[in-house]
Amino acid sequence: MESNLRQILNLGHTAGRALEALSGYELLHGEAIAIGLSIQVQLAEHLGM
């Protein structure tokens, strides 16, 4: 199991890396991760977390 710090550092990376690949790597890594973070926060809010 990942530590809490590692989970925090990974937040946004799953969706972000997918977006990075889908963009053909035209999005910068940081841009993709920022968008992924936003997606994950919105999903958590929608789920009442």
ABEGO torsion letter per residue (X at the ends): XBBAAAAAAABGAAAAAAAAAAAGGABBAAAAAAAAAAAAAAAAAAAGX
